[in-house]
Amino acid sequence: MTTPPIIEFQPTEIDAIAATEGRVALLIGAEGKLDQAARRVNKLSRGALVRFVESEAFAKMKSGQAKTLAFPAGMAAEAIDVVRLERRPSQDDARKAGAALSKLRGDAALLLLAGSNSKVHEVALGLALRDYNFNAHKTAEASARGTITVMCSKPEETAAAAAPMAALAEGVFFTRDLTNEPANILTTEDFAARLAAMQEIGLDVEILEEDALEKLGMRLLLSVGHGSASPSKVVVMRWNGGEKDAAPLALVGKGVVFDTGGISLKPAGGMEDMTMDMGGAGVVSGVMRALALRKAPANVVGLVGLVENMPSDRATRPGDVVTSMKGDTVEIINTDAEGRLVLADVLWYAQQEYKPAAIVNLATLTGAMIIALGHENAGVFSNDDSFAADFLKSAAAEGEGAWQLPLSPAYDKLLDSRIADMKNIGGRPAGSITAGQFLQRFVQDGTPWIHLDIAGVASVKSETALAPKGATGWGVLALDRLVRDRFEG
């Protein structure tokens, strides 16, 4: 498993700066005022720092950006990294500042002279998140990584504030690893084993095998995996950190470890990207890991349906009719619209077994979502405006793009079937909305519910502010914030 870097917090030691190897970084506000540590760096570098801070190049820098002064005279360091950041910056700017430093440092050791900056812990989170590099399957020996040390005016307080951030970073890394893994490695068996291993950090983990799923009547979920040699599973992760009898928040994730489209075979171009079709389950798993690591005072249950959608002589065919755990019948018009079938049964099971206070489900569900919102925002659908508003507030606070789209009975007619209770697709018009309408049929009246379509944000082709290209871990921060703000006692 890829793990975030260890960041140590220490009191500022002026005399240690000259002999520090690797990179030395400073946080300097727009006015260019230097604190004691910065003045020492300026003296050691024979005035190079002041010359830069007084230059037009510094004036043009945006908050959170960093520039490098290479091989400063009078210092053992290979570079001075100057970050423009106010003493009381926004959370977003602080995290971007940390990410900028992470990109510059590479494998070198880093000493950050943070002084009395009020968001040092957020800078550290940005450093950690951008430090991710998925190289599990590269044969070249990985370079030794240098240490990260932060010198600041209140190291003990800062370390305490950074501790839950470290748990969040590990949750994000766990999600990214799962989403980046190829399907021949991350089989349904392997996925379940990785989740079972989280019992070591305090989660209660239960794995429902195919015989149990058959007895429960999860025929929709099982129909998706009929064509694969990999057994379908549902994994339940429980974190009981809140009041004993309080109803939990349920997080439900789609975990299609690989999606060919089944008999409705996808085009070859881009099919290799379908290793990320388990992104919803990856987010749920990362959130549960973060909650356990930071010992969240809340009750949360995470459920993921793990399947593989493959063509074979056993695969579900277009035109088949399958009965859900709820009892409704579904005409399978397109076997490539399989994620909603997985979610439907797991949603119903979550409600029957755990009587949740609210439900959030996540899935890389529709290509139509990418057409609608691109790669900047996830789609948000809900039966409860207050609950949706709380999530959107949490997502905005964590800098994770999300946008609410409508649900309406007017769209239901698109799911009408001649021979069953419903079809699994409604055609091209409003494709993401009809997917949400389908899922809503498996949510009991009175249960606040949010459906997050993360098709455009789970994995991207270019780097983001806090992640390299590939899996982003989108949703871990926002859902953790939702738990903190709405469900912790």
VEXDREN-2710 file (C-alpha; in Angstrom, 1 decimal):
% VEXDREN-2710
k/r/px/py/pz
1/MET/0.0/0.0/0.0
2/THR/1.2/3.5/-0.8
3/THR/1.5/5.5/2.4
4/PRO/1.7/9.3/2.8
5/PRO/5.1/10.8/3.9
6/ILE/5.9/11.2/7.6
7/ILE/6.0/14.9/8.4
8/GLU/7.8/15.9/11.6
9/PHE/7.1/19.1/13.4
10/GLN/9.9/20.8/15.4
11/PRO/10.6/24.1/17.0
12/THR/12.6/26.5/14.8
13/GLU/16.3/26.1/15.2
14/ILE/18.0/29.0/13.4
15/ASP/21.5/27.5/13.7
16/ALA/20.5/24.3/11.9
17/ILE/19.6/26.1/8.7
18/ALA/23.1/26.5/7.2
19/ALA/24.0/22.8/7.3
20/THR/20.6/21.5/6.1
21/GLU/20.9/19.5/2.9
22/GLY/18.2/19.0/0.4
23/ARG/15.7/21.9/0.0
24/VAL/14.8/24.7/2.4
25/ALA/11.4/26.3/2.0
26/LEU/9.9/29.5/3.4
27/LEU/6.4/31.0/3.5
28/ILE/6.4/34.7/2.8
29/GLY/3.4/37.0/2.6
30/ALA/2.6/39.5/-0.2
31/GLU/4.2/42.4/1.7
32/GLY/7.5/40.5/1.7
33/LYS/8.1/40.7/5.4
34/LEU/10.8/38.3/6.7
35/ASP/10.7/36.6/10.0
36/GLN/13.8/35.6/12.0
37/ALA/14.3/32.3/10.1
38/ALA/13.9/34.0/6.7
39/ARG/16.4/36.7/7.7
40/ARG/18.9/34.0/8.6
41/VAL/18.3/32.4/5.1
42/ASN/18.8/35.8/3.5
43/LYS/22.0/36.4/5.4
44/LEU/23.4/32.9/4.5
45/SER/22.4/33.4/0.8
46/ARG/24.1/36.8/0.8
47/GLY/20.9/38.7/0.2
48/ALA/19.5/36.5/-2.6
49/LEU/16.2/36.1/-0.7
50/VAL/15.5/39.8/-0.3
51/ARG/16.5/40.4/-3.9
52/PHE/13.9/37.9/-5.0
53/VAL/11.2/39.1/-2.7
54/GLU/11.6/42.6/-4.0
55/SER/11.6/41.4/-7.6
56/GLU/8.8/41.6/-10.2
57/ALA/8.8/37.8/-10.3
58/PHE/7.7/37.6/-6.6
59/ALA/5.1/40.3/-7.2
60/LYS/3.5/38.3/-10.0
61/MET/3.2/35.1/-7.9
62/LYS/-0.2/34.0/-6.8
63/SER/-1.0/32.9/-3.3
64/GLY/0.1/29.2/-2.8
65/GLN/2.7/29.3/-5.7
66/ALA/6.3/28.5/-5.2
67/LYS/9.5/29.5/-6.9
68/THR/13.0/28.1/-6.6
69/LEU/16.4/29.8/-6.0
70/ALA/18.8/27.1/-6.9
71/PHE/22.2/26.3/-5.2
72/PRO/22.2/29.2/-2.8
73/ALA/25.7/30.4/-1.8
74/GLY/26.5/29.9/1.9
75/MET/24.1/27.1/2.4
76/ALA/24.4/23.3/2.1
77/ALA/20.9/23.1/0.6
78/GLU/20.5/22.6/-3.1
79/ALA/17.7/25.1/-3.3
80/ILE/15.6/27.6/-1.5
81/ASP/11.9/27.3/-2.3
82/VAL/10.0/30.5/-1.7
83/VAL/6.2/30.2/-1.3
84/ARG/3.9/33.2/-1.4
85/LEU/1.4/32.7/1.4
86/GLU/-0.1/35.0/3.9
87/ARG/0.2/34.4/7.6
88/ARG/-3.5/33.7/7.8
89/PRO/-4.2/32.1/4.4
90/SER/-7.3/30.3/3.1
91/GLN/-7.4/26.6/3.5
92/ASP/-7.3/26.2/-0.2
93/ASP/-4.2/28.4/-0.6
94/ALA/-2.4/26.6/2.2
95/ARG/-3.0/23.2/0.7
96/LYS/-1.9/24.4/-2.7
97/ALA/1.3/25.8/-1.2
98/GLY/2.0/22.4/0.3
99/ALA/1.3/20.7/-3.0
100/ALA/3.6/23.1/-4.8
101/LEU/6.4/22.3/-2.4
102/SER/5.8/18.6/-2.9
103/LYS/6.2/18.8/-6.7
104/LEU/9.4/20.8/-6.3
105/ARG/11.1/18.5/-3.8
106/GLY/11.0/15.3/-5.8
107/ASP/12.8/12.8/-3.6
108/ALA/14.9/15.4/-1.8
109/ALA/14.7/16.1/1.9
110/LEU/12.7/19.2/2.7
111/LEU/12.9/21.6/5.6
112/LEU/10.0/24.0/5.7
113/LEU/10.4/27.1/7.8
114/ALA/6.8/27.9/8.6
115/GLY/7.1/30.3/11.4
116/SER/3.8/31.3/12.9
117/ASN/1.6/30.6/9.9
118/SER/-1.9/29.8/11.1
119/LYS/-2.5/27.0/8.5
120/VAL/0.7/25.0/8.8
121/HIS/-1.3/21.8/9.3
122/GLU/-3.1/22.5/6.0
123/VAL/0.2/23.1/4.2
124/ALA/1.3/19.7/5.6
125/LEU/-1.9/18.0/4.2
126/GLY/-1.2/19.5/0.7
127/LEU/2.4/18.3/0.9
128/ALA/1.2/14.8/1.8
129/LEU/-1.6/14.6/-0.8
130/ARG/0.6/15.7/-3.7
131/ASP/3.4/13.3/-2.6
132/TYR/1.4/10.4/-4.0
133/ASN/3.1/8.2/-6.7
134/PHE/1.7/4.9/-7.8
135/ASN/4.7/2.8/-8.8
136/ALA/3.7/-0.6/-7.4
137/HIS/4.2/-2.3/-10.8
138/LYS/7.4/-0.6/-12.0
139/THR/10.5/-2.7/-11.9
140/ALA/13.0/0.1/-11.4
141/GLU/14.1/0.4/-7.8
142/ALA/12.4/3.3/-6.1
143/SER/14.7/6.2/-5.0
144/ALA/15.1/6.8/-1.3
145/ARG/12.8/9.6/-0.2
146/GLY/14.1/12.4/1.8
147/THR/12.5/13.4/5.1
148/ILE/10.1/16.3/5.5
149/THR/10.6/18.5/8.6
150/VAL/8.5/21.5/9.5
151/MET/9.9/24.1/11.9
152/CYS/7.2/26.3/13.3
153/SER/6.5/28.4/16.4
154/LYS/4.0/25.9/18.0
155/PRO/5.1/22.5/16.9
156/GLU/3.1/20.5/19.5
157/GLU/-0.2/22.3/18.6
158/THR/0.5/22.0/14.9
159/ALA/1.3/18.3/15.2
160/ALA/-2.1/17.8/17.1
161/ALA/-3.9/19.7/14.3
162/ALA/-2.2/17.7/11.6
163/ALA/-2.9/14.3/13.2
164/PRO/-6.4/13.9/11.7
165/MET/-5.1/15.3/8.4
166/ALA/-2.6/12.4/8.3
167/ALA/-5.6/10.0/8.7
168/LEU/-7.3/11.7/5.8
169/ALA/-4.2/11.5/3.6
170/GLU/-4.0/7.8/4.3
171/GLY/-7.7/7.4/3.3
172/VAL/-7.1/9.3/0.1
173/PHE/-4.0/7.2/-0.7
174/PHE/-5.9/4.0/-0.1
175/THR/-8.7/5.1/-2.5
176/ARG/-6.1/6.1/-5.1
177/ASP/-4.3/2.8/-4.9
178/LEU/-7.5/0.8/-5.3
179/THR/-8.6/2.9/-8.2
180/ASN/-5.2/2.8/-10.0
181/GLU/-4.8/-1.0/-9.6
182/PRO/-5.1/-3.1/-12.7
183/ALA/-8.0/-5.6/-12.8
184/ASN/-5.7/-8.7/-12.9
185/ILE/-4.3/-7.6/-9.5
186/LEU/-7.4/-6.0/-7.9
187/THR/-9.8/-9.0/-8.4
188/THR/-12.9/-9.2/-6.3
189/GLU/-11.0/-11.6/-4.0
190/ASP/-8.1/-9.3/-3.6
191/PHE/-10.3/-6.2/-3.1
192/ALA/-12.2/-8.0/-0.3
193/ALA/-9.0/-9.2/1.3
194/ARG/-7.6/-5.6/1.4
195/LEU/-10.8/-4.5/3.1
196/ALA/-10.8/-7.4/5.5
197/ALA/-7.2/-6.3/6.6
198/MET/-8.7/-3.1/7.9
199/GLN/-9.9/-5.0/10.9
200/GLU/-6.4/-4.3/12.2
201/ILE/-7.3/-0.6/12.6
202/GLY/-10.6/-1.2/14.3
203/LEU/-13.2/-1.7/11.6
204/ASP/-15.6/-4.6/11.8
205/VAL/-15.5/-6.2/8.4
206/GLU/-17.9/-8.8/7.0
207/ILE/-17.7/-10.4/3.6
208/LEU/-20.9/-11.8/2.0
209/GLU/-20.1/-14.5/-0.5
210/GLU/-22.3/-15.6/-3.4
211/ASP/-24.3/-18.2/-1.6
212/ALA/-25.3/-15.6/1.1
213/LEU/-26.1/-13.1/-1.7
214/GLU/-28.3/-15.7/-3.4
215/LYS/-30.2/-16.4/-0.1
216/LEU/-30.7/-12.6/0.4
217/GLY/-32.1/-12.3/-3.1
218/MET/-29.4/-10.0/-4.6
219/ARG/-30.1/-11.3/-8.1
220/LEU/-29.4/-8.0/-9.8
221/LEU/-25.9/-7.8/-8.3
222/LEU/-25.3/-11.5/-9.1
223/SER/-26.5/-11.1/-12.7
224/VAL/-23.7/-8.6/-13.3
225/GLY/-21.0/-11.1/-12.4
226/HIS/-22.4/-14.1/-14.1
227/GLY/-20.0/-13.9/-17.0
228/SER/-16.9/-13.7/-14.8
229/ALA/-14.8/-16.3/-13.1
230/SER/-14.3/-13.9/-10.3
231/PRO/-16.9/-14.4/-7.5
232/SER/-19.2/-11.5/-6.7
233/LYS/-19.1/-10.3/-3.1
234/VAL/-20.5/-7.6/-0.8
235/VAL/-18.2/-6.3/1.8
236/VAL/-19.6/-4.5/4.9
237/MET/-17.3/-2.3/7.0
238/ARG/-18.7/-0.9/10.3
239/TRP/-17.3/1.9/12.4
240/ASN/-19.1/2.3/15.7
241/GLY/-17.5/5.4/17.3
242/GLY/-20.7/7.2/18.2
243/GLU/-23.6/6.7/20.6
244/LYS/-24.4/3.0/21.0
245/ASP/-27.9/3.0/19.6
246/ALA/-27.6/5.9/17.1
247/ALA/-28.6/5.0/13.5
248/PRO/-25.5/5.0/11.2
249/LEU/-24.8/6.9/8.1
250/ALA/-24.6/4.3/5.3
251/LEU/-22.1/4.7/2.5
252/VAL/-22.7/2.5/-0.5
253/GLY/-20.2/2.0/-3.3
254/LYS/-20.1/0.4/-6.8
255/GLY/-17.1/-1.9/-7.1
256/VAL/-17.0/-3.2/-10.7
257/VAL/-13.3/-4.2/-10.8
258/PHE/-13.4/-4.3/-14.5
259/ASP/-16.2/-3.5/-16.9
260/THR/-16.2/-4.7/-20.5
261/GLY/-19.8/-3.8/-20.8
262/GLY/-20.7/-7.5/-20.7
263/ILE/-22.6/-8.8/-23.8
264/SER/-23.2/-5.1/-24.7
265/LEU/-19.5/-5.0/-25.3
266/LYS/-17.7/-1.6/-25.0
267/PRO/-15.6/-0.3/-27.9
268/ALA/-11.9/-1.3/-27.5
269/GLY/-10.7/2.3/-27.4
270/GLY/-10.5/3.4/-23.8
271/MET/-11.6/0.0/-22.3
272/GLU/-8.3/-0.1/-20.4
273/ASP/-9.6/2.8/-18.3
274/MET/-12.4/0.6/-17.0
275/THR/-10.1/-0.6/-14.2
276/MET/-11.4/2.6/-12.4
277/ASP/-15.0/1.5/-12.6
278/MET/-14.8/0.5/-8.9
279/GLY/-14.1/4.1/-8.0
280/GLY/-17.2/4.4/-5.9
281/ALA/-16.2/1.4/-3.7
282/GLY/-12.7/2.8/-3.5
283/VAL/-14.0/6.1/-2.1
284/VAL/-16.2/4.3/0.5
285/SER/-13.2/2.2/1.5
286/GLY/-10.9/5.3/1.9
287/VAL/-13.5/7.1/4.0
288/MET/-13.9/4.2/6.3
289/ARG/-10.2/3.9/6.7
290/ALA/-9.9/7.6/7.5
291/LEU/-12.7/7.4/10.1
292/ALA/-11.1/4.5/11.8
293/LEU/-7.7/6.0/11.9
294/ARG/-8.9/9.3/13.3
295/LYS/-11.3/7.5/15.7
296/ALA/-14.3/9.5/14.5
297/PRO/-17.1/9.8/17.2
298/ALA/-19.8/8.7/14.7
299/ASN/-21.5/5.5/13.5
300/VAL/-20.9/4.8/9.9
301/VAL/-21.4/1.6/7.8
302/GLY/-19.7/1.2/4.4
303/LEU/-21.0/-1.3/2.0
304/VAL/-19.4/-2.1/-1.4
305/GLY/-20.7/-4.5/-4.1
306/LEU/-17.7/-6.2/-5.8
307/VAL/-18.3/-7.7/-9.2
308/GLU/-16.7/-8.1/-12.6
309/ASN/-18.7/-7.4/-15.8
310/MET/-17.5/-9.8/-18.5
311/PRO/-18.9/-11.5/-21.6
312/SER/-19.2/-15.3/-21.6
313/ASP/-21.7/-18.1/-22.2
314/ARG/-23.0/-17.5/-18.6
315/ALA/-23.3/-13.7/-18.9
316/THR/-26.6/-11.8/-18.6
317/ARG/-28.1/-11.1/-22.0
318/PRO/-29.9/-7.9/-23.2
319/GLY/-33.6/-8.6/-22.8
320/ASP/-33.2/-10.8/-19.7
321/VAL/-35.6/-10.0/-16.8
322/VAL/-34.1/-10.2/-13.2
323/THR/-35.8/-9.8/-9.9
324/SER/-34.1/-7.5/-7.3
325/MET/-33.7/-8.1/-3.6
326/LYS/-36.6/-5.6/-3.2
327/GLY/-38.8/-7.8/-5.3
328/ASP/-39.1/-5.5/-8.3
329/THR/-38.3/-6.9/-11.8
330/VAL/-35.9/-5.3/-14.1
331/GLU/-35.6/-5.8/-17.8
332/ILE/-31.9/-5.6/-18.7
333/ILE/-31.8/-3.5/-21.9
334/ASN/-28.1/-2.9/-21.8
335/THR/-25.6/-5.0/-19.8
336/ASP/-23.2/-2.0/-19.8
337/ALA/-25.6/-0.2/-17.4
338/GLU/-24.6/-2.6/-14.7
339/GLY/-23.5/-0.3/-11.9
340/ARG/-27.0/0.7/-11.0
341/LEU/-27.9/-3.0/-10.7
342/VAL/-25.2/-3.6/-8.2
343/LEU/-26.1/-0.5/-6.2
344/ALA/-29.9/-1.3/-6.2
345/ASP/-29.4/-4.5/-4.3
346/VAL/-26.8/-3.2/-1.9
347/LEU/-28.9/0.0/-1.2
348/TRP/-31.9/-2.2/-0.3
349/TYR/-29.8/-4.5/1.9
350/ALA/-28.3/-1.5/3.7
351/GLN/-31.7/-0.2/4.6
352/GLN/-33.1/-3.6/5.6
353/GLU/-30.1/-4.6/7.8
354/TYR/-28.9/-1.3/9.3
355/LYS/-31.9/1.2/9.2
356/PRO/-29.5/4.1/8.4
357/ALA/-30.2/7.7/9.4
358/ALA/-29.1/8.6/5.8
359/ILE/-27.5/7.1/2.8
360/VAL/-24.8/8.3/0.3
361/ASN/-24.0/6.1/-2.7
362/LEU/-21.1/6.6/-5.0
363/ALA/-20.4/5.2/-8.5
364/THR/-18.6/5.9/-11.7
365/LEU/-22.1/5.5/-13.2
366/THR/-22.6/7.2/-16.5
367/GLY/-20.6/8.6/-19.4
368/ALA/-23.3/11.2/-19.7
369/MET/-22.1/12.7/-16.4
370/ILE/-18.7/13.5/-18.1
371/ILE/-20.6/15.1/-21.0
372/ALA/-22.6/17.2/-18.6
373/LEU/-20.0/18.3/-16.0
374/GLY/-16.6/17.3/-17.5
375/HIS/-13.9/16.5/-15.0
376/GLU/-14.4/19.4/-12.6
377/ASN/-17.5/18.3/-10.7
378/ALA/-19.3/15.2/-9.6
379/GLY/-23.0/15.0/-10.1
380/VAL/-25.2/15.2/-7.0
381/PHE/-28.8/13.8/-7.0
382/SER/-30.9/13.6/-3.9
383/ASN/-34.4/13.1/-2.4
384/ASP/-33.7/15.5/0.4
385/ASP/-32.6/19.1/-0.3
386/SER/-31.3/19.8/3.2
387/PHE/-29.1/16.7/3.1
388/ALA/-27.9/17.6/-0.4
389/ALA/-27.1/21.2/0.8
390/ASP/-25.1/19.8/3.7
391/PHE/-23.0/17.6/1.3
392/LEU/-22.5/20.4/-1.2
393/LYS/-21.3/22.7/1.7
394/SER/-18.8/19.9/2.8
395/ALA/-17.6/19.4/-0.8
396/ALA/-17.1/23.2/-1.3
397/ALA/-15.2/23.4/2.1
398/GLU/-12.8/20.7/1.0
399/GLY/-12.3/22.0/-2.6
400/GLU/-14.0/19.0/-4.2
401/GLY/-16.2/20.0/-7.1
402/ALA/-19.9/18.9/-6.9
403/TRP/-23.0/20.1/-8.6
404/GLN/-26.6/19.2/-8.0
405/LEU/-28.8/18.0/-10.8
406/PRO/-32.6/17.4/-10.7
407/LEU/-34.7/14.3/-10.0
408/SER/-38.3/14.3/-11.0
409/PRO/-41.2/11.8/-11.6
410/ALA/-41.4/13.3/-15.1
411/TYR/-38.3/11.2/-16.0
412/ASP/-39.7/7.9/-14.7
413/LYS/-41.6/7.2/-17.9
414/LEU/-38.3/6.8/-19.7
415/LEU/-37.7/3.6/-17.5
416/ASP/-41.1/2.0/-18.4
417/SER/-40.8/-1.6/-19.5
418/ARG/-43.3/-3.5/-21.6
419/ILE/-42.5/-6.8/-19.8
420/ALA/-41.1/-5.9/-16.3
421/ASP/-41.5/-3.3/-13.6
422/MET/-38.7/-1.2/-15.2
423/LYS/-35.9/-1.1/-17.6
424/ASN/-32.3/-0.5/-16.5
425/ILE/-31.8/2.4/-18.9
426/GLY/-33.9/5.2/-20.2
427/GLY/-32.0/6.0/-23.4
428/ARG/-29.6/8.9/-24.3
429/PRO/-31.7/11.9/-23.1
430/ALA/-31.0/12.8/-19.5
431/GLY/-28.9/9.6/-19.1
432/SER/-27.4/10.5/-15.7
433/ILE/-30.8/11.6/-14.3
434/THR/-32.6/8.4/-15.4
435/ALA/-29.8/6.5/-13.7
436/GLY/-30.6/8.4/-10.5
437/GLN/-34.3/7.8/-11.0
438/PHE/-33.6/4.1/-11.2
439/LEU/-31.6/4.1/-8.0
440/GLN/-34.2/6.2/-6.1
441/ARG/-36.7/3.3/-6.6
442/PHE/-34.6/1.3/-4.2
443/VAL/-34.6/4.0/-1.5
444/GLN/-37.4/3.8/1.1
445/ASP/-39.6/6.8/1.6
446/GLY/-38.3/9.0/4.5
447/THR/-34.7/8.0/4.2
448/PRO/-32.4/11.0/3.2
449/TRP/-30.4/9.8/0.2
450/ILE/-27.7/11.2/-2.0
451/HIS/-26.4/9.6/-5.2
452/LEU/-23.0/10.8/-6.4
453/ASP/-22.0/10.1/-10.0
454/ILE/-18.2/10.4/-9.9
455/ALA/-17.5/9.2/-13.5
456/GLY/-15.7/12.4/-14.4
457/VAL/-13.7/13.0/-11.2
458/ALA/-12.6/9.6/-9.9
459/SER/-9.7/9.4/-12.4
460/VAL/-8.3/12.1/-14.7
461/LYS/-5.8/12.3/-17.5
462/SER/-4.0/15.4/-16.2
463/GLU/-2.7/16.4/-12.8
464/THR/-4.9/18.4/-10.4
465/ALA/-3.8/20.8/-7.7
466/LEU/-3.4/18.0/-5.1
467/ALA/-2.9/14.9/-7.2
468/PRO/-0.9/13.5/-10.1
469/LYS/-2.8/12.3/-13.1
470/GLY/-4.7/9.1/-12.5
471/ALA/-6.9/8.4/-9.5
472/THR/-7.8/11.5/-7.5
473/GLY/-9.4/10.1/-4.3
474/TRP/-12.2/12.6/-4.9
475/GLY/-14.8/12.3/-2.2
476/VAL/-12.8/11.1/0.8
477/LEU/-12.3/14.7/2.1
478/ALA/-15.9/15.8/1.4
479/LEU/-17.5/12.8/3.0
480/ASP/-15.2/12.9/6.0
481/ARG/-16.3/16.6/6.4
482/LEU/-19.9/15.6/6.1
483/VAL/-19.5/13.1/8.9
484/ARG/-17.8/15.6/11.1
485/ASP/-20.3/18.3/10.5
486/ARG/-23.6/16.3/10.5
487/PHE/-23.1/12.9/12.2
488/GLU/-20.5/13.3/15.0
489/GLY/-22.0/13.7/18.4
END
